[in-house]
Amino acid sequence: MGALTTEQLQNEYDLTEVLQSSSEQLEEYEVLSRLALTRLTHFLDLPYAESDSNRQTLDIFLPNGIAFKAQPSVPIVIFIHGGYWRANSKDSRRFPALAMAEKGIAWIPINYRLAPDFTMADIVDDVRRAVSWVYKNAEQFGCNPERLFVCGNSAGGHLAATLLMDGWQESFQLPGDVLKGGCALSGLFELEPLLDAGPNEWLHMDRATAHRYSPARDIFADSPPLIITCGGKETSEFRRQSRDYAALCAQKHRPVTYFELAEENHFSIIGKLSDPESRLFQAFTDMINGL
């Protein structure tokens, strides 16, 4: 695809229509998320920063029967919700915990502060701070901090990928390999195209900021393995972003698996994280339990 006009970029990154058409499915995610509260051991709204903001909180869902005093062994997935960095909540993304628990995996969805009140730098700092908290507190919940993975969709896919960038870990007193792998659904990995699209109306990024927080610009060979996927029914730009980022990872000799789920759109693909028969669920849980 050649260079897009501003109007084309606006259309490619406009999710209004698919959001409206997916309202019933998104309501189902909320129902299933409430079900997870009745089925699994859980801890809600734990603060990961010294703040009174309810946006700097996370939940922990554990496989039933965890022995808290035993040698911590349970792997962890930190999940980052989408919403174009300005909307949504961890509360409706609790539902994959049900299927993950069957595989012996803890599910930790997080909140983060939102634009336009907070900048991209603030938002990225929040998700990194959440990783730091989970790593340093995992054992008290029977979880293994050395088996820590990250996953996110849309804006959360972007934020998950920023956690696999290099150099930030030291400032949080974390090992460079604090994360053992990741999974990015329908993510945005090069932010420069957004400078002329709708999201920058609330992100207020300049070019330097867009470059600084573009995971496609910071790929190193010894980074952990990454699964990149998107729906076949997404816009061309969302598909291109995932495809191009996967190609860059491969060029830099970073372990990467890329595939599209042909029948899924930007919102239906999230549900595949809780479907044991889906390629996405199987690939991600195989990664987690294979490391």
C-alpha atoms as an extended CHARMM CRD file, in Angstrom:
* protein
*
       291  EXT
         1         1  MET       CA              0.0000000000        0.0000000000        0.0000000000  PROA      1               0.0000000000
         2         2  GLY       CA              1.3260000000        3.4270000000       -0.8980000000  PROA      2               0.0000000000
         3         3  ALA       CA              1.2020000000        6.5010000000        1.2830000000  PROA      3               0.0000000000
         4         4  LEU       CA             -2.3030000000        7.1640000000        2.5520000000  PROA      4               0.0000000000
         5         5  THR       CA             -4.0090000000       10.5140000000        2.5240000000  PROA      5               0.0000000000
         6         6  THR       CA             -5.1070000000       12.0580000000        5.8090000000  PROA      6               0.0000000000
         7         7  GLU       CA             -8.6990000000       11.1290000000        5.0200000000  PROA      7               0.0000000000
         8         8  GLN       CA             -7.7400000000        7.5250000000        4.3350000000  PROA      8               0.0000000000
         9         9  LEU       CA             -5.7830000000        7.3280000000        7.5930000000  PROA      9               0.0000000000
        10        10  GLN       CA             -8.7550000000        8.7140000000        9.4750000000  PROA      10              0.0000000000
        11        11  ASN       CA            -10.9750000000        6.0110000000        7.9920000000  PROA      11              0.0000000000
        12        12  GLU       CA             -8.4940000000        3.1800000000        8.5500000000  PROA      12              0.0000000000
        13        13  TYR       CA             -8.1160000000        3.9580000000       12.2480000000  PROA      13              0.0000000000
        14        14  ASP       CA            -11.7840000000        4.7240000000       12.8960000000  PROA      14              0.0000000000
        15        15  LEU       CA            -13.2860000000        1.8370000000       14.8900000000  PROA      15              0.0000000000
        16        16  THR       CA            -16.7120000000        3.3960000000       15.4470000000  PROA      16              0.0000000000
        17        17  GLU       CA            -18.6210000000        1.1490000000       13.0460000000  PROA      17              0.0000000000
        18        18  VAL       CA            -17.1280000000       -2.1540000000       14.1950000000  PROA      18              0.0000000000
        19        19  LEU       CA            -17.5350000000       -1.0740000000       17.8270000000  PROA      19              0.0000000000
        20        20  GLN       CA            -21.2510000000       -0.4840000000       17.3050000000  PROA      20              0.0000000000
        21        21  SER       CA            -21.7000000000       -3.7870000000       15.4900000000  PROA      21              0.0000000000
        22        22  SER       CA            -19.8840000000       -5.6490000000       18.2730000000  PROA      22              0.0000000000
        23        23  SER       CA            -21.9070000000       -4.2560000000       21.1930000000  PROA      23              0.0000000000
        24        24  GLU       CA            -23.6610000000       -7.5750000000       21.8710000000  PROA      24              0.0000000000
        25        25  GLN       CA            -20.3550000000       -9.4340000000       21.9400000000  PROA      25              0.0000000000
        26        26  LEU       CA            -18.7820000000       -6.8800000000       24.2670000000  PROA      26              0.0000000000
        27        27  GLU       CA            -21.7500000000       -7.2450000000       26.6190000000  PROA      27              0.0000000000
        28        28  GLU       CA            -21.1110000000      -10.9950000000       26.6380000000  PROA      28              0.0000000000
        29        29  TYR       CA            -17.5190000000      -10.3580000000       27.7400000000  PROA      29              0.0000000000
        30        30  GLU       CA            -18.8650000000       -8.3710000000       30.6870000000  PROA      30              0.0000000000
        31        31  VAL       CA            -21.2340000000      -11.1850000000       31.6580000000  PROA      31              0.0000000000
        32        32  LEU       CA            -18.4700000000      -13.7700000000       31.4730000000  PROA      32              0.0000000000
        33        33  SER       CA            -16.1720000000      -11.4880000000       33.4510000000  PROA      33              0.0000000000
        34        34  ARG       CA            -18.7310000000      -11.3940000000       36.2530000000  PROA      34              0.0000000000
        35        35  LEU       CA            -18.9200000000      -15.1780000000       36.0680000000  PROA      35              0.0000000000
        36        36  ALA       CA            -15.1650000000      -15.4040000000       36.6730000000  PROA      36              0.0000000000
        37        37  LEU       CA            -15.7540000000      -13.6620000000       40.0070000000  PROA      37              0.0000000000
        38        38  THR       CA            -17.9810000000      -16.5480000000       41.1140000000  PROA      38              0.0000000000
        39        39  ARG       CA            -15.7280000000      -19.3520000000       39.9040000000  PROA      39              0.0000000000
        40        40  LEU       CA            -12.1280000000      -18.4210000000       40.7510000000  PROA      40              0.0000000000
        41        41  THR       CA            -10.0510000000      -17.2580000000       43.6760000000  PROA      41              0.0000000000
        42        42  HSD       CA             -9.4640000000      -13.5830000000       43.0580000000  PROA      42              0.0000000000
        43        43  PHE       CA             -8.1890000000      -10.2860000000       44.4400000000  PROA      43              0.0000000000
        44        44  LEU       CA             -9.5940000000       -7.0680000000       43.0030000000  PROA      44              0.0000000000
        45        45  ASP       CA             -8.3900000000       -3.5130000000       42.5500000000  PROA      45              0.0000000000
        46        46  LEU       CA             -4.9560000000       -3.9540000000       44.0640000000  PROA      46              0.0000000000
        47        47  PRO       CA             -2.9210000000       -0.7290000000       43.7260000000  PROA      47              0.0000000000
        48        48  TYR       CA              0.3770000000       -1.0820000000       41.8860000000  PROA      48              0.0000000000
        49        49  ALA       CA              1.4630000000        2.5160000000       42.4730000000  PROA      49              0.0000000000
        50        50  GLU       CA              1.4420000000        4.8790000000       45.4240000000  PROA      50              0.0000000000
        51        51  SER       CA             -1.5870000000        6.7550000000       44.2030000000  PROA      51              0.0000000000
        52        52  ASP       CA             -5.2470000000        7.2310000000       44.9740000000  PROA      52              0.0000000000
        53        53  SER       CA             -6.1130000000        6.6990000000       41.3090000000  PROA      53              0.0000000000
        54        54  ASN       CA             -8.3480000000        3.6930000000       40.6730000000  PROA      54              0.0000000000
        55        55  ARG       CA             -6.7520000000        3.5480000000       37.2420000000  PROA      55              0.0000000000
        56        56  GLN       CA             -3.4520000000        2.3120000000       38.7000000000  PROA      56              0.0000000000
        57        57  THR       CA             -4.9060000000       -0.9750000000       39.9050000000  PROA      57              0.0000000000
        58        58  LEU       CA             -4.9660000000       -4.6190000000       38.9010000000  PROA      58              0.0000000000
        59        59  ASP       CA             -6.8730000000       -7.8260000000       39.5830000000  PROA      59              0.0000000000
        60        60  ILE       CA             -5.4550000000      -11.2830000000       40.2220000000  PROA      60              0.0000000000
        61        61  PHE       CA             -7.3370000000      -14.4450000000       39.2300000000  PROA      61              0.0000000000
        62        62  LEU       CA             -5.7970000000      -17.7120000000       40.3480000000  PROA      62              0.0000000000
        63        63  PRO       CA             -6.4130000000      -21.3190000000       39.3650000000  PROA      63              0.0000000000
        64        64  ASN       CA             -8.4260000000      -22.8740000000       42.1650000000  PROA      64              0.0000000000
        65        65  GLY       CA             -6.4940000000      -24.9160000000       44.7000000000  PROA      65              0.0000000000
        66        66  ILE       CA             -3.3520000000      -22.7670000000       44.7660000000  PROA      66              0.0000000000
        67        67  ALA       CA             -1.2870000000      -23.5060000000       47.8570000000  PROA      67              0.0000000000
        68        68  PHE       CA             -0.0150000000      -20.0960000000       48.8810000000  PROA      68              0.0000000000
        69        69  LYS       CA              2.7500000000      -21.4420000000       51.1040000000  PROA      69              0.0000000000
        70        70  ALA       CA              4.0450000000      -23.9230000000       48.5570000000  PROA      70              0.0000000000
        71        71  GLN       CA              6.9100000000      -23.2190000000       46.2020000000  PROA      71              0.0000000000
        72        72  PRO       CA              5.4440000000      -20.6630000000       43.7840000000  PROA      72              0.0000000000
        73        73  SER       CA              4.9580000000      -22.3100000000       40.4140000000  PROA      73              0.0000000000
        74        74  VAL       CA              1.9630000000      -20.7350000000       38.7050000000  PROA      74              0.0000000000
        75        75  PRO       CA              2.7770000000      -18.8000000000       35.5110000000  PROA      75              0.0000000000
        76        76  ILE       CA              1.2620000000      -15.3440000000       35.1080000000  PROA      76              0.0000000000
        77        77  VAL       CA             -0.3280000000      -13.4340000000       32.2440000000  PROA      77              0.0000000000
        78        78  ILE       CA             -0.6390000000       -9.6770000000       32.6660000000  PROA      78              0.0000000000
        79        79  PHE       CA             -3.4000000000       -8.4810000000       30.3490000000  PROA      79              0.0000000000
        80        80  ILE       CA             -3.6790000000       -4.8950000000       29.0490000000  PROA      80              0.0000000000
        81        81  HSD       CA             -7.0550000000       -3.7810000000       27.7050000000  PROA      81              0.0000000000
        82        82  GLY       CA             -7.6130000000       -1.7110000000       24.5770000000  PROA      82              0.0000000000
        83        83  GLY       CA             -9.6730000000        1.4270000000       24.0900000000  PROA      83              0.0000000000
        84        84  TYR       CA             -7.3720000000        3.6690000000       22.0600000000  PROA      84              0.0000000000
        85        85  TRP       CA             -5.5510000000        4.6980000000       25.2610000000  PROA      85              0.0000000000
        86        86  ARG       CA             -8.6070000000        6.6980000000       26.4050000000  PROA      86              0.0000000000
        87        87  ALA       CA            -11.3470000000        4.2270000000       27.3860000000  PROA      87              0.0000000000
        88        88  ASN       CA            -12.3380000000        0.8200000000       28.8060000000  PROA      88              0.0000000000
        89        89  SER       CA            -11.3400000000       -1.1220000000       31.8680000000  PROA      89              0.0000000000
        90        90  LYS       CA             -9.8310000000       -4.3450000000       33.1260000000  PROA      90              0.0000000000
        91        91  ASP       CA            -13.2410000000       -5.2370000000       34.6090000000  PROA      91              0.0000000000
        92        92  SER       CA            -14.6610000000       -6.5220000000       31.3090000000  PROA      92              0.0000000000
        93        93  ARG       CA            -11.4790000000       -8.4200000000       30.4810000000  PROA      93              0.0000000000
        94        94  ARG       CA            -11.5470000000      -10.7580000000       33.4300000000  PROA      94              0.0000000000
        95        95  PHE       CA            -13.2900000000      -13.5220000000       31.4970000000  PROA      95              0.0000000000
        96        96  PRO       CA            -10.2310000000      -15.2650000000       29.9300000000  PROA      96              0.0000000000
        97        97  ALA       CA             -9.2000000000      -16.1500000000       33.4880000000  PROA      97              0.0000000000
        98        98  LEU       CA            -11.7080000000      -19.0260000000       33.3570000000  PROA      98              0.0000000000
        99        99  ALA       CA            -10.0140000000      -20.8370000000       30.4730000000  PROA      99              0.0000000000
       100       100  MET       CA             -6.4980000000      -19.8560000000       31.5630000000  PROA      100             0.0000000000
       101       101  ALA       CA             -7.1330000000      -21.3270000000       35.0100000000  PROA      101             0.0000000000
       102       102  GLU       CA             -7.8590000000      -24.6870000000       33.3890000000  PROA      102             0.0000000000
       103       103  LYS       CA             -4.2810000000      -24.5510000000       32.0840000000  PROA      103             0.0000000000
       104       104  GLY       CA             -2.9180000000      -23.6170000000       35.5050000000  PROA      104             0.0000000000
       105       105  ILE       CA             -2.2580000000      -19.9840000000       34.5520000000  PROA      105             0.0000000000
       106       106  ALA       CA             -2.9550000000      -16.8760000000       36.6500000000  PROA      106             0.0000000000
       107       107  TRP       CA             -4.6940000000      -13.9910000000       34.8620000000  PROA      107             0.0000000000
       108       108  ILE       CA             -3.9250000000      -10.4040000000       35.8960000000  PROA      108             0.0000000000
       109       109  PRO       CA             -5.8450000000       -7.6950000000       33.9970000000  PROA      109             0.0000000000
       110       110  ILE       CA             -4.6690000000       -4.1650000000       34.7240000000  PROA      110             0.0000000000
       111       111  ASN       CA             -5.9810000000       -0.6250000000       34.4900000000  PROA      111             0.0000000000
       112       112  TYR       CA             -3.8700000000        2.3640000000       33.5140000000  PROA      112             0.0000000000
       113       113  ARG       CA             -4.4200000000        6.1110000000       33.4170000000  PROA      113             0.0000000000
       114       114  LEU       CA             -6.0970000000        7.3570000000       30.2770000000  PROA      114             0.0000000000
       115       115  ALA       CA             -5.7290000000       10.0960000000       27.6790000000  PROA      115             0.0000000000
       116       116  PRO       CA             -6.3870000000       12.9520000000       27.3100000000  PROA      116             0.0000000000
       117       117  ASP       CA             -5.7610000000       13.6040000000       31.0060000000  PROA      117             0.0000000000
       118       118  PHE       CA             -2.5230000000       11.6470000000       30.8100000000  PROA      118             0.0000000000
       119       119  THR       CA              0.1590000000       11.4040000000       28.1460000000  PROA      119             0.0000000000
       120       120  MET       CA              1.5320000000        8.4240000000       26.2830000000  PROA      120             0.0000000000
       121       121  ALA       CA              4.5830000000        8.6320000000       28.5500000000  PROA      121             0.0000000000
       122       122  ASP       CA              2.3350000000        8.3720000000       31.6240000000  PROA      122             0.0000000000
       123       123  ILE       CA              0.4200000000        5.4340000000       30.1800000000  PROA      123             0.0000000000
       124       124  VAL       CA              3.5410000000        3.4830000000       29.2340000000  PROA      124             0.0000000000
       125       125  ASP       CA              5.0080000000        4.2000000000       32.6660000000  PROA      125             0.0000000000
       126       126  ASP       CA              1.8640000000        2.7590000000       34.2600000000  PROA      126             0.0000000000
       127       127  VAL       CA              2.0440000000       -0.5890000000       32.4950000000  PROA      127             0.0000000000
       128       128  ARG       CA              5.7500000000       -0.8840000000       33.2840000000  PROA      128             0.0000000000
       129       129  ARG       CA              5.0260000000       -0.0370000000       36.9100000000  PROA      129             0.0000000000
       130       130  ALA       CA              2.3480000000       -2.7670000000       36.9560000000  PROA      130             0.0000000000
       131       131  VAL       CA              4.8610000000       -5.3400000000       35.6990000000  PROA      131             0.0000000000
       132       132  SER       CA              7.2630000000       -4.2810000000       38.4280000000  PROA      132             0.0000000000
       133       133  TRP       CA              4.5920000000       -4.7070000000       41.1110000000  PROA      133             0.0000000000
       134       134  VAL       CA              3.5550000000       -8.1350000000       39.8650000000  PROA      134             0.0000000000
       135       135  TYR       CA              7.1500000000       -9.3530000000       39.6450000000  PROA      135             0.0000000000
       136       136  LYS       CA              7.9270000000       -8.2120000000       43.1920000000  PROA      136             0.0000000000
       137       137  ASN       CA              4.6680000000       -9.4750000000       44.7530000000  PROA      137             0.0000000000
       138       138  ALA       CA              3.8750000000      -12.6230000000       42.7670000000  PROA      138             0.0000000000
       139       139  GLU       CA              5.1440000000      -15.1370000000       45.2880000000  PROA      139             0.0000000000
       140       140  GLN       CA              2.7260000000      -14.0870000000       48.0220000000  PROA      140             0.0000000000
       141       141  PHE       CA             -0.0780000000      -15.1960000000       45.6790000000  PROA      141             0.0000000000
       142       142  GLY       CA              1.5440000000      -18.5340000000       44.8840000000  PROA      142             0.0000000000
       143       143  CYS       CA              2.7280000000      -17.3340000000       41.4690000000  PROA      143             0.0000000000
       144       144  ASN       CA              6.1630000000      -17.6240000000       39.9200000000  PROA      144             0.0000000000
       145       145  PRO       CA              7.7230000000      -14.2470000000       39.0200000000  PROA      145             0.0000000000
       146       146  GLU       CA             10.1490000000      -16.0410000000       36.7210000000  PROA      146             0.0000000000
       147       147  ARG       CA              7.2270000000      -17.1610000000       34.5330000000  PROA      147             0.0000000000
       148       148  LEU       CA              5.7340000000      -13.7870000000       33.6950000000  PROA      148             0.0000000000
       149       149  PHE       CA              4.0420000000      -13.0790000000       30.3280000000  PROA      149             0.0000000000
       150       150  VAL       CA              2.1550000000      -10.1400000000       28.8620000000  PROA      150             0.0000000000
       151       151  CYS       CA             -0.8180000000       -9.8910000000       26.5110000000  PROA      151             0.0000000000
       152       152  GLY       CA             -2.9490000000       -7.0470000000       25.1980000000  PROA      152             0.0000000000
       153       153  ASN       CA             -5.3580000000       -6.0810000000       22.4470000000  PROA      153             0.0000000000
       154       154  SER       CA             -5.4740000000       -2.9360000000       20.2860000000  PROA      154             0.0000000000
       155       155  ALA       CA             -3.9450000000       -0.1140000000       22.3760000000  PROA      155             0.0000000000
       156       156  GLY       CA             -3.1760000000       -2.8710000000       24.8720000000  PROA      156             0.0000000000
       157       157  GLY       CA             -1.3410000000       -4.7350000000       22.1180000000  PROA      157             0.0000000000
       158       158  HSD       CA              0.8060000000       -1.6520000000       21.6290000000  PROA      158             0.0000000000
       159       159  LEU       CA              1.4230000000       -1.3580000000       25.3640000000  PROA      159             0.0000000000
       160       160  ALA       CA              2.2810000000       -5.0460000000       25.6430000000  PROA      160             0.0000000000
       161       161  ALA       CA              4.8960000000       -4.5440000000       22.9440000000  PROA      161             0.0000000000
       162       162  THR       CA              6.3650000000       -1.5170000000       24.7510000000  PROA      162             0.0000000000
       163       163  LEU       CA              7.0320000000       -3.8590000000       27.6500000000  PROA      163             0.0000000000
       164       164  LEU       CA              9.2430000000       -5.9130000000       25.3410000000  PROA      164             0.0000000000
       165       165  MET       CA             11.3150000000       -2.8730000000       24.4230000000  PROA      165             0.0000000000
       166       166  ASP       CA             14.8070000000       -2.5980000000       25.8820000000  PROA      166             0.0000000000
       167       167  GLY       CA             16.2610000000       -0.3990000000       28.5920000000  PROA      167             0.0000000000
       168       168  TRP       CA             13.3240000000        0.4490000000       30.8770000000  PROA      168             0.0000000000
       169       169  GLN       CA             13.7070000000       -2.5050000000       33.2140000000  PROA      169             0.0000000000
       170       170  GLU       CA             16.7480000000       -1.1750000000       35.0580000000  PROA      170             0.0000000000
       171       171  SER       CA             14.9250000000        1.9290000000       36.2940000000  PROA      171             0.0000000000
       172       172  PHE       CA             12.4450000000       -0.3770000000       38.0500000000  PROA      172             0.0000000000
       173       173  GLN       CA             15.1790000000       -2.6550000000       39.4520000000  PROA      173             0.0000000000
       174       174  LEU       CA             13.9870000000       -5.5080000000       37.2490000000  PROA      174             0.0000000000
       175       175  PRO       CA             16.0020000000       -8.0820000000       35.3350000000  PROA      175             0.0000000000
       176       176  GLY       CA             16.2310000000       -7.4340000000       31.6080000000  PROA      176             0.0000000000
       177       177  ASP       CA             14.3410000000      -10.6560000000       30.9480000000  PROA      177             0.0000000000
       178       178  VAL       CA             11.5640000000       -9.9860000000       33.4650000000  PROA      178             0.0000000000
       179       179  LEU       CA              9.0470000000      -10.9610000000       30.7680000000  PROA      179             0.0000000000
       180       180  LYS       CA              9.3900000000      -14.3980000000       29.2370000000  PROA      180             0.0000000000
       181       181  GLY       CA              7.0490000000      -13.8490000000       26.3020000000  PROA      181             0.0000000000
       182       182  GLY       CA              4.1540000000      -11.8680000000       24.9480000000  PROA      182             0.0000000000
       183       183  CYS       CA              1.0670000000      -11.8550000000       22.7600000000  PROA      183             0.0000000000
       184       184  ALA       CA             -0.2070000000       -8.7820000000       20.9110000000  PROA      184             0.0000000000
       185       185  LEU       CA             -3.6790000000       -8.7830000000       19.3530000000  PROA      185             0.0000000000
       186       186  SER       CA             -4.5640000000       -6.1320000000       16.7700000000  PROA      186             0.0000000000
       187       187  GLY       CA             -1.8300000000       -3.8770000000       18.0700000000  PROA      187             0.0000000000
       188       188  LEU       CA             -0.3400000000       -0.6190000000       16.8280000000  PROA      188             0.0000000000
       189       189  PHE       CA              3.4200000000       -0.8160000000       16.6820000000  PROA      189             0.0000000000
       190       190  GLU       CA              4.3920000000        2.2470000000       14.6360000000  PROA      190             0.0000000000
       191       191  LEU       CA              2.6520000000        5.3260000000       16.0020000000  PROA      191             0.0000000000
       192       192  GLU       CA              3.6720000000        7.8660000000       13.3630000000  PROA      192             0.0000000000
       193       193  PRO       CA              0.5950000000        7.1670000000       11.1560000000  PROA      193             0.0000000000
       194       194  LEU       CA             -1.5990000000        8.1740000000       14.0990000000  PROA      194             0.0000000000
       195       195  LEU       CA             -0.2630000000       11.7280000000       14.0230000000  PROA      195             0.0000000000
       196       196  ASP       CA             -2.7280000000       12.3880000000       11.1930000000  PROA      196             0.0000000000
       197       197  ALA       CA             -5.5360000000       10.1860000000       12.5000000000  PROA      197             0.0000000000
       198       198  GLY       CA             -8.2740000000       10.4570000000       15.0900000000  PROA      198             0.0000000000
       199       199  PRO       CA             -6.4040000000        9.0470000000       18.1090000000  PROA      199             0.0000000000
       200       200  ASN       CA             -3.9800000000       11.9550000000       18.1670000000  PROA      200             0.0000000000
       201       201  GLU       CA             -6.8730000000       14.2620000000       18.9730000000  PROA      201             0.0000000000
       202       202  TRP       CA             -6.6100000000       12.9110000000       22.5330000000  PROA      202             0.0000000000
       203       203  LEU       CA             -3.0110000000       11.6280000000       22.5810000000  PROA      203             0.0000000000
       204       204  HSD       CA             -1.4640000000       14.9600000000       21.5230000000  PROA      204             0.0000000000
       205       205  MET       CA              1.7580000000       13.2700000000       20.4060000000  PROA      205             0.0000000000
       206       206  ASP       CA              4.4820000000       15.0300000000       18.5040000000  PROA      206             0.0000000000
       207       207  ARG       CA              6.6880000000       13.0910000000       16.0970000000  PROA      207             0.0000000000
       208       208  ALA       CA              9.4270000000       12.5090000000       18.6680000000  PROA      208             0.0000000000
       209       209  THR       CA              6.9410000000       11.0190000000       21.1290000000  PROA      209             0.0000000000
       210       210  ALA       CA              5.4020000000        8.7990000000       18.4610000000  PROA      210             0.0000000000
       211       211  HSD       CA              8.8450000000        7.4790000000       17.5830000000  PROA      211             0.0000000000
       212       212  ARG       CA              9.9030000000        6.9920000000       21.2170000000  PROA      212             0.0000000000
       213       213  TYR       CA              6.9320000000        4.7770000000       22.0050000000  PROA      213             0.0000000000
       214       214  SER       CA              6.8140000000        2.8110000000       18.7530000000  PROA      214             0.0000000000
       215       215  PRO       CA              7.8320000000       -0.7940000000       19.4640000000  PROA      215             0.0000000000
       216       216  ALA       CA              8.6990000000       -1.2550000000       15.7800000000  PROA      216             0.0000000000
       217       217  ARG       CA             11.6260000000        1.0950000000       16.3560000000  PROA      217             0.0000000000
       218       218  ASP       CA             13.0900000000       -0.8950000000       19.2740000000  PROA      218             0.0000000000
       219       219  ILE       CA             13.5280000000       -4.5720000000       18.4720000000  PROA      219             0.0000000000
       220       220  PHE       CA             16.4840000000       -6.5420000000       19.7930000000  PROA      220             0.0000000000
       221       221  ALA       CA             17.4500000000      -10.0790000000       18.9100000000  PROA      221             0.0000000000
       222       222  ASP       CA             17.5450000000      -11.5870000000       22.3990000000  PROA      222             0.0000000000
       223       223  SER       CA             14.0960000000      -10.3310000000       23.3720000000  PROA      223             0.0000000000
       224       224  PRO       CA             11.4850000000      -12.9080000000       24.4420000000  PROA      224             0.0000000000
       225       225  PRO       CA              9.2200000000      -14.7090000000       21.9790000000  PROA      225             0.0000000000
       226       226  LEU       CA              6.1600000000      -12.8660000000       20.7480000000  PROA      226             0.0000000000
       227       227  ILE       CA              2.8870000000      -13.9450000000       19.1630000000  PROA      227             0.0000000000
       228       228  ILE       CA              1.3700000000      -11.3140000000       16.8690000000  PROA      228             0.0000000000
       229       229  THR       CA             -2.1100000000      -11.7530000000       15.4920000000  PROA      229             0.0000000000
       230       230  CYS       CA             -5.0740000000       -9.8000000000       14.1650000000  PROA      230             0.0000000000
       231       231  GLY       CA             -8.4440000000      -10.4790000000       12.6100000000  PROA      231             0.0000000000
       232       232  GLY       CA             -8.9050000000      -11.0200000000        8.9140000000  PROA      232             0.0000000000
       233       233  LYS       CA            -11.8960000000       -8.6840000000        9.0660000000  PROA      233             0.0000000000
       234       234  GLU       CA             -9.9600000000       -5.7190000000       10.4410000000  PROA      234             0.0000000000
       235       235  THR       CA             -9.0180000000       -2.6450000000        8.4390000000  PROA      235             0.0000000000
       236       236  SER       CA             -6.0430000000       -2.8030000000        6.0960000000  PROA      236             0.0000000000
       237       237  GLU       CA             -3.9630000000       -0.5790000000        8.3720000000  PROA      237             0.0000000000
       238       238  PHE       CA             -4.4730000000       -2.7030000000       11.4740000000  PROA      238             0.0000000000
       239       239  ARG       CA             -3.5300000000       -5.8050000000        9.5120000000  PROA      239             0.0000000000
       240       240  ARG       CA             -0.5320000000       -4.0560000000        7.9700000000  PROA      240             0.0000000000
       241       241  GLN       CA              0.6940000000       -2.8820000000       11.3660000000  PROA      241             0.0000000000
       242       242  SER       CA              0.7390000000       -6.4400000000       12.7230000000  PROA      242             0.0000000000
       243       243  ARG       CA              2.1960000000       -7.9300000000        9.5380000000  PROA      243             0.0000000000
       244       244  ASP       CA              4.9620000000       -5.3290000000        9.2570000000  PROA      244             0.0000000000
       245       245  TYR       CA              5.9180000000       -5.5670000000       12.9180000000  PROA      245             0.0000000000
       246       246  ALA       CA              6.1550000000       -9.3460000000       12.6750000000  PROA      246             0.0000000000
       247       247  ALA       CA              8.3710000000       -9.0120000000        9.5970000000  PROA      247             0.0000000000
       248       248  LEU       CA             10.6490000000       -6.5610000000       11.4110000000  PROA      248             0.0000000000
       249       249  CYS       CA             10.9200000000       -8.9310000000       14.3540000000  PROA      249             0.0000000000
       250       250  ALA       CA             11.9010000000      -11.7640000000       12.0420000000  PROA      250             0.0000000000
       251       251  GLN       CA             14.5050000000       -9.5770000000       10.3280000000  PROA      251             0.0000000000
       252       252  LYS       CA             16.0340000000       -8.7710000000       13.7280000000  PROA      252             0.0000000000
       253       253  HSD       CA             16.0640000000      -12.4960000000       14.6050000000  PROA      253             0.0000000000
       254       254  ARG       CA             13.5420000000      -12.0500000000       17.3720000000  PROA      254             0.0000000000
       255       255  PRO       CA             11.4230000000      -15.1840000000       17.9890000000  PROA      255             0.0000000000
       256       256  VAL       CA              8.0360000000      -14.3400000000       16.4970000000  PROA      256             0.0000000000
       257       257  THR       CA              4.8880000000      -16.1700000000       15.4360000000  PROA      257             0.0000000000
       258       258  TYR       CA              2.4450000000      -14.3320000000       13.1980000000  PROA      258             0.0000000000
       259       259  PHE       CA             -0.9740000000      -15.3790000000       11.9610000000  PROA      259             0.0000000000
       260       260  GLU       CA             -4.3430000000      -13.8660000000       11.1400000000  PROA      260             0.0000000000
       261       261  LEU       CA             -7.6410000000      -15.2640000000       12.3430000000  PROA      261             0.0000000000
       262       262  ALA       CA             -9.5870000000      -14.9410000000        9.1220000000  PROA      262             0.0000000000
       263       263  GLU       CA            -13.1250000000      -14.7640000000       10.5120000000  PROA      263             0.0000000000
       264       264  GLU       CA            -12.4390000000      -12.3620000000       13.3910000000  PROA      264             0.0000000000
       265       265  ASN       CA            -12.7500000000       -8.6070000000       13.6850000000  PROA      265             0.0000000000
       266       266  HSD       CA            -11.1350000000       -6.1030000000       16.0530000000  PROA      266             0.0000000000
       267       267  PHE       CA            -13.3620000000       -7.0830000000       18.9640000000  PROA      267             0.0000000000
       268       268  SER       CA            -14.3420000000      -10.6960000000       18.3280000000  PROA      268             0.0000000000
       269       269  ILE       CA            -10.6780000000      -11.7190000000       18.3610000000  PROA      269             0.0000000000
       270       270  ILE       CA            -10.4640000000      -10.9660000000       22.0890000000  PROA      270             0.0000000000
       271       271  GLY       CA            -12.8800000000      -13.7950000000       22.7660000000  PROA      271             0.0000000000
       272       272  LYS       CA            -10.4300000000      -16.2940000000       21.2990000000  PROA      272             0.0000000000
       273       273  LEU       CA             -8.2850000000      -15.8430000000       24.4000000000  PROA      273             0.0000000000
       274       274  SER       CA            -10.9090000000      -17.8650000000       26.2570000000  PROA      274             0.0000000000
       275       275  ASP       CA            -11.5750000000      -20.4850000000       23.5690000000  PROA      275             0.0000000000
       276       276  PRO       CA             -9.4740000000      -23.6130000000       24.1770000000  PROA      276             0.0000000000
       277       277  GLU       CA            -10.1230000000      -24.7120000000       20.5870000000  PROA      277             0.0000000000
       278       278  SER       CA             -8.7700000000      -21.5310000000       19.0130000000  PROA      278             0.0000000000
       279       279  ARG       CA             -5.3540000000      -21.2330000000       17.4480000000  PROA      279             0.0000000000
       280       280  LEU       CA             -4.6700000000      -18.1430000000       19.5350000000  PROA      280             0.0000000000
       281       281  PHE       CA             -5.4150000000      -19.8030000000       22.8660000000  PROA      281             0.0000000000
       282       282  GLN       CA             -3.4310000000      -22.8880000000       21.9890000000  PROA      282             0.0000000000
       283       283  ALA       CA             -0.4070000000      -20.9680000000       20.7110000000  PROA      283             0.0000000000
       284       284  PHE       CA             -0.2880000000      -18.6880000000       23.7300000000  PROA      284             0.0000000000
       285       285  THR       CA             -0.7950000000      -21.3570000000       26.3840000000  PROA      285             0.0000000000
       286       286  ASP       CA              1.7480000000      -23.6010000000       24.6320000000  PROA      286             0.0000000000
       287       287  MET       CA              4.2340000000      -20.7290000000       24.8490000000  PROA      287             0.0000000000
       288       288  ILE       CA              3.5180000000      -20.2140000000       28.5490000000  PROA      288             0.0000000000
       289       289  ASN       CA              3.5890000000      -23.8430000000       29.6100000000  PROA      289             0.0000000000
       290       290  GLY       CA              6.5230000000      -24.6520000000       27.3550000000  PROA      290             0.0000000000
       291       291  LEU       CA              8.8580000000      -22.1780000000       29.0880000000  PROA      291             0.0000000000
